[in-house]
Amino acid sequence: MNYREKIGAKDNPLRLQTPPLTSEYTMHVAEKEGKEILVCTVKTTVLHYDIRCIEDLHKMLQTHGDWMALGSKDEKAEAKPDTVEYWGRSSENPIGGWYGLKKGFKGRFGLYIPPLLEHLGLAEVEHNKRNNRMRAI
């Protein structure tokens, strides 16, 4: 699926909020080394994610069939098993590892990708102060 229209480009990025609705960030589609990627900008920090994470995460959530904890952690912290964050770095996901593409900024998958799936109508995300979860729609 072509996500560029729904997510936007650098000059017109999608504006999203973290699950607890405490921080705003932008997401857009760009090209790097001939492949489309997601570019997530949080203030001055720029993260890159493999765009395949959108469909892969949605499929995993459909198979899971129930709510799953987000479990967001930065790259240096160990992700808790059975969370979206853990799956986003697991050798058992469809790409066999990290969906984050920038060394030092590979984590926080469970913080920034779930609101994107919610925006795309692929998932429902909780918006509590802590311990948020998501599930496929």
matplotlib code that plots the C-alpha trace (Angstrom):
import matplotlib.pyplot as plt

x = [0.0, 1.2, 1.3, 2.8, -0.6, -1.9, 1.3, 2.7, 6.1, 8.8, 7.1, 3.7, 4.2, 1.6, 1.2, 0.7, 0.7, 2.2, -0.2, -0.5, -1.2, 1.7, 4.0, 3.6, 5.8, 5.7, 5.9, 6.5, 7.6, 11.0, 13.3, 16.7, 19.0, 16.1, 13.6, 10.7, 11.1, 9.2, 10.8, 9.7, 10.7, 10.5, 11.6, 15.2, 15.5, 15.0, 14.3, 13.9, 11.8, 11.4, 8.0, 7.2, 6.5, 3.0, 1.6, 3.7, 2.6, -1.0, -0.8, 0.9, -1.9, -4.6, -3.0, -2.5, -6.2, -6.3, -4.8, -1.0, 1.0, 3.1, 6.2, 8.1, 11.9, 14.9, 17.4, 19.7, 17.0, 15.8, 12.2, 9.7, 8.5, 5.0, 5.0, 4.9, 8.4, 9.8, 8.2, 9.6, 13.1, 12.6, 14.5, 11.1, 9.3, 9.1, 12.3, 14.2, 15.2, 14.9, 12.5, 14.4, 17.1, 19.3, 21.9, 21.4, 17.8, 16.3, 14.0, 10.7, 8.9, 6.1, 5.7, 5.8, 4.4, 1.1, -0.4, 0.4, -1.5, -4.4, -4.4, -4.4, -7.4, -5.6, -5.5, -7.0, -4.6, -5.3, -4.4, -3.8, -1.0, 0.9, 0.8, -1.0, -2.0, -3.1, -5.1, -5.9, -9.1]
y = [0.0, 3.5, 5.3, 8.6, 10.2, 9.3, 10.0, 12.9, 14.0, 16.2, 19.4, 18.3, 15.7, 14.0, 15.4, 12.8, 12.6, 9.9, 7.5, 9.4, 12.5, 14.3, 15.0, 15.9, 14.5, 14.3, 11.4, 11.4, 9.0, 9.6, 7.6, 6.3, 4.1, 3.5, 2.3, 4.1, 4.7, 6.4, 9.5, 10.3, 13.8, 14.5, 18.1, 17.9, 14.1, 12.2, 8.5, 6.2, 3.1, 0.5, 1.2, -2.5, -2.2, -0.8, -3.9, -6.3, -4.9, -4.9, -8.5, -9.5, -7.7, -9.5, -12.8, -11.9, -11.1, -9.1, -6.0, -5.9, -3.7, -1.1, -1.3, 1.5, 1.6, 3.3, 1.3, 0.8, -0.6, -4.2, -4.5, -6.5, -9.7, -9.8, -6.0, -4.1, -2.8, -6.3, -7.5, -4.5, -5.7, -9.4, -11.9, -13.5, -10.6, -10.7, -8.8, -10.7, -7.7, -4.0, -1.9, 1.1, 2.0, 4.6, 3.3, 4.9, 5.7, 2.2, 2.1, 3.7, 1.7, 1.1, 4.9, 6.3, 3.6, 2.7, 6.2, 6.0, 2.7, 4.3, 7.3, 4.8, 3.1, -0.2, -0.2, 1.1, 2.6, 3.4, 6.9, 6.5, 8.2, 4.9, 1.3, 1.8, -1.0, -1.5, -4.0, -4.4, -3.2]
z = [0.0, -0.7, 2.6, 1.3, 0.7, 4.2, 6.1, 4.1, 2.9, 4.6, 3.5, 4.9, 7.6, 9.7, 13.2, 15.9, 19.7, 21.9, 23.4, 26.7, 24.7, 26.4, 23.4, 19.7, 16.9, 13.2, 10.8, 7.1, 4.3, 2.7, 0.5, 1.7, -0.3, -2.8, -0.2, 1.5, 5.2, 8.0, 9.4, 12.9, 14.2, 18.0, 18.6, 17.2, 17.4, 14.1, 14.0, 11.0, 10.8, 8.1, 6.5, 6.5, 10.2, 9.4, 7.7, 9.8, 13.1, 12.0, 10.9, 14.2, 16.2, 14.2, 14.9, 18.6, 18.7, 22.0, 23.6, 23.7, 26.0, 24.1, 26.4, 24.9, 25.7, 24.2, 22.3, 25.3, 27.6, 27.5, 26.1, 28.2, 26.4, 25.0, 24.2, 20.9, 21.7, 22.2, 18.9, 17.0, 17.8, 17.9, 15.7, 15.3, 13.6, 9.7, 9.2, 11.8, 14.1, 14.6, 12.6, 13.8, 11.2, 12.9, 15.3, 18.7, 17.8, 17.0, 20.1, 21.1, 18.5, 21.0, 21.5, 18.0, 15.7, 17.5, 17.0, 13.3, 13.0, 14.9, 12.5, 9.5, 11.0, 11.5, 15.3, 18.5, 21.1, 24.7, 25.9, 29.6, 31.5, 31.7, 30.6, 27.3, 25.0, 21.4, 19.3, 15.7, 14.2]

ax = plt.figure().add_subplot(projection="3d")
ax.plot(x, y, z, "-o")
ax.set_aspect("equal")
plt.show()
